């Protein structure tokens, strides 16, 4: 699980945050846990020199990457993302989307994401489910969802912001 604001332990270093779940298992040697955490750190695009930093010393984008490395430490088949690009500037959000797409492809992960960020949605999603009226009102491809006749769909996807973001879908169709 990748929490919206990272949810890193503030008293742990970057490496300790990433290794936390493996330490809790108490089944692996300390050196192996450290090596696995370093691999995940590099997998998310962070330099090994960042391993001993504290969360308070990290940028927002780095916090997201460390939290992603922590989520990946157990090699999960399913990754849950809560607003993965919230709080990131556009350049950092784009870089994070590129990283997620790459990890999805390389690791064969199934990714379930909650987002209100239309750029991220159109950049990464092959299927979308829309919650409105206290239920899932439609699910399917982004194109099929956008065509569904519902006031929320119309306002969210077909307003100015939605049209601008959906141009990404036309320019760069999502492939798995």
Buried (B, 14 or more C-beta within 10 A) or exposed (E): EBBBEBBBEEEBBBBBBBBBBBBEEEEBEEEEBBEBBBBBBBBBBBEEEBBEBBBEEBEBBBBBBBBBBBBBBEEEEEBBBBBBBBBBEEEBBBBBBEBBBEBBEEBEBEBEBEBEBBBBBBBBBEEBEBEBEEEEBBEBBBEEBBEBEBEBBEEBBEEEEBEEBBEBBEEEEBEE
